[in-house]
Amino acid sequence: MASKVDNMFAASRFVLPEQRELYLQIKEDEKLIRQPVLEQDELESFHYMIRDSAREDYAITVTWWKQVKGQLGKTCSMWGVIKWIDQNGRRIKLVNDEDSQWIMLDSIIAVTS
């Protein structure tokens, strides 16, 4: 059974737009996570797959953490081919049929082929 706090709109018929917006913002904030800490061997594996995708021109799926609020953020994922590795900026350019995205190497949390 849901408590009144979980469903605050069931108790009253009239809710101000500001109250609804705040409630929805709180629910979104509950979904945020801290950036995962990765081991060195995981990072090396990711970097190998990234370099290989750029060299051999095959698609991979990259998952990265994106900061939203303070130390909290959300994960984003995209598939594509690595078209550019910016060593100085420590970022990669991931390109697919629909979009292209610059991703910071320090924020990558998973790479799969």
Sine and cosine of phi, psi and omega as CSV:
sin_phi,cos_phi,sin_psi,cos_psi,sin_omega,cos_omega
0.00,0.00,0.75,-0.66,-0.02,-1.00
-0.98,0.19,0.67,-0.74,0.04,-1.00
-0.98,0.18,0.19,-0.98,0.00,-1.00
-0.92,0.40,-0.49,0.87,0.02,-1.00
-0.93,0.38,-0.63,0.78,0.00,-1.00
-0.92,0.39,-0.53,0.85,0.00,-1.00
-0.76,-0.65,0.97,0.25,-0.09,-1.00
-0.95,0.33,-0.28,0.96,-0.03,-1.00
-0.99,0.14,-0.28,0.96,-0.01,-1.00
-0.96,0.27,-0.44,0.90,-0.07,-1.00
-0.97,0.23,-0.52,0.86,-0.02,-1.00
-0.78,-0.62,0.42,-0.91,-0.01,-1.00
-1.00,0.00,-0.41,0.91,-0.06,-1.00
-0.92,-0.38,0.86,-0.52,0.02,-1.00
-0.79,-0.62,0.77,-0.64,0.04,-1.00
-0.93,0.37,0.54,-0.84,0.03,-1.00
-0.84,0.54,-0.57,0.82,0.02,-1.00
-0.91,0.42,-0.62,0.78,0.02,-1.00
-0.92,0.40,-0.69,0.73,0.01,-1.00
-0.89,0.45,-0.70,0.71,0.00,-1.00
-0.88,0.47,-0.67,0.74,0.03,-1.00
-0.90,0.43,-0.67,0.74,0.02,-1.00
-0.87,0.49,-0.72,0.70,0.01,-1.00
-0.91,0.41,-0.59,0.81,0.04,-1.00
-0.91,0.41,-0.65,0.76,0.04,-1.00
-0.89,0.46,-0.67,0.74,0.02,-1.00
-0.90,0.43,-0.61,0.79,0.05,-1.00
-0.92,0.38,-0.64,0.77,0.01,-1.00
-0.90,0.44,-0.50,0.86,0.01,-1.00
-0.93,0.38,-0.37,0.93,-0.01,-1.00
-0.99,0.12,-0.22,0.97,-0.06,-1.00
-0.95,0.30,0.53,-0.85,-0.03,-1.00
-0.78,-0.63,0.29,-0.96,0.11,-0.99
-0.99,0.17,0.38,-0.93,0.03,-1.00
-0.93,0.37,0.80,-0.60,0.01,-1.00
-0.91,0.42,0.56,-0.83,0.07,-1.00
-1.00,-0.09,0.81,-0.59,-0.07,-1.00
-0.95,-0.32,0.48,-0.88,0.05,-1.00
-0.98,0.18,0.38,-0.93,-0.04,-1.00
-0.87,0.49,-0.63,0.78,-0.01,-1.00
-0.92,0.38,-0.54,0.84,0.08,-1.00
-0.91,0.42,-0.70,0.72,0.02,-1.00
-0.87,0.48,-0.69,0.73,0.02,-1.00
-0.89,0.45,-0.62,0.79,0.04,-1.00
-0.90,0.43,-0.68,0.73,0.03,-1.00
-0.88,0.48,-0.72,0.69,-0.04,-1.00
-0.90,0.43,-0.59,0.80,0.04,-1.00
-0.90,0.44,-0.72,0.69,-0.01,-1.00
-0.91,0.42,-0.59,0.81,0.03,-1.00
-0.91,0.42,-0.74,0.67,0.02,-1.00
-0.89,0.46,-0.64,0.77,0.00,-1.00
-0.91,0.41,-0.65,0.76,0.04,-1.00
-0.89,0.46,-0.65,0.76,0.01,-1.00
-0.92,0.39,-0.64,0.77,-0.06,-1.00
-0.96,0.26,-0.72,0.70,-0.11,-0.99
-1.00,-0.07,-0.11,0.99,0.07,-1.00
0.87,0.49,0.78,0.62,0.11,-0.99
-0.84,-0.55,0.41,-0.91,-0.11,-0.99
-0.99,0.17,0.60,-0.80,0.10,-0.99
-0.71,-0.70,0.26,-0.97,0.10,-1.00
-0.94,-0.33,0.82,-0.58,-0.01,-1.00
-0.92,-0.39,0.76,-0.65,0.08,-1.00
-0.90,-0.43,0.75,-0.66,-0.02,-1.00
-0.69,-0.72,0.34,-0.94,0.01,-1.00
-0.99,-0.13,0.73,-0.68,-0.02,-1.00
-0.86,-0.50,0.84,-0.54,-0.03,-1.00
-0.93,0.37,0.70,-0.71,0.01,-1.00
-0.88,-0.48,-0.76,0.65,-0.10,-0.99
-0.57,-0.82,0.95,-0.31,0.02,-1.00
0.88,0.48,-0.83,-0.56,0.02,-1.00
-1.00,0.02,0.06,1.00,-0.05,-1.00
-0.97,-0.25,0.47,-0.88,0.01,-1.00
-0.30,-0.95,-0.23,-0.97,0.00,-1.00
-0.73,-0.68,0.27,-0.96,0.03,-1.00
-0.99,-0.16,0.61,-0.79,0.06,-1.00
-0.83,-0.55,0.47,-0.88,-0.02,-1.00
-0.65,-0.76,0.58,-0.81,0.01,-1.00
-0.42,-0.91,0.60,-0.80,0.08,-1.00
-0.96,-0.26,0.45,-0.89,0.04,-1.00
0.29,-0.96,-0.16,-0.99,-0.01,-1.00
-0.95,-0.31,0.67,-0.75,0.06,-1.00
-0.96,0.27,0.88,-0.47,-0.02,-1.00
-0.98,-0.22,-0.36,0.93,-0.03,-1.00
-0.46,-0.89,0.70,-0.71,0.12,-0.99
-0.90,-0.44,0.92,-0.39,0.00,-1.00
-1.00,-0.06,0.99,-0.17,-0.05,-1.00
-0.91,0.41,-0.65,0.76,-0.04,-1.00
-0.94,0.35,-0.66,0.75,0.00,-1.00
-1.00,0.07,-0.09,1.00,-0.02,-1.00
0.78,0.63,0.81,0.58,0.01,-1.00
-0.55,-0.84,0.28,-0.96,0.02,-1.00
-0.80,-0.60,0.41,-0.91,0.09,-1.00
-0.94,-0.34,0.90,-0.44,0.00,-1.00
-0.97,-0.23,0.80,-0.60,-0.10,-1.00
-0.80,-0.60,0.70,-0.72,0.16,-0.99
-0.73,-0.68,-0.19,-0.98,-0.07,-1.00
-0.90,0.44,-0.48,0.88,-0.14,-0.99
-0.95,-0.30,-0.40,0.92,-0.19,-0.98
-0.44,-0.90,0.26,-0.97,0.19,-0.98
-0.69,-0.72,0.53,-0.85,-0.12,-0.99
-0.58,-0.81,0.75,-0.66,0.17,-0.99
-1.00,0.04,0.78,-0.63,-0.05,-1.00
-0.81,-0.59,0.77,-0.64,0.05,-1.00
-0.94,0.33,0.71,-0.71,-0.01,-1.00
-0.89,0.46,-0.55,0.83,-0.03,-1.00
-0.94,0.33,-0.29,0.96,-0.04,-1.00
-0.99,-0.14,-0.08,1.00,-0.03,-1.00
-0.95,0.30,0.76,-0.65,-0.02,-1.00
-0.89,-0.45,-0.22,0.98,0.04,-1.00
-0.32,-0.95,0.58,-0.81,0.09,-1.00
-0.67,-0.75,0.80,-0.61,0.03,-1.00
-0.74,-0.67,0.46,-0.89,-0.01,-1.00
-0.99,-0.16,0.00,0.00,0.00,0.00
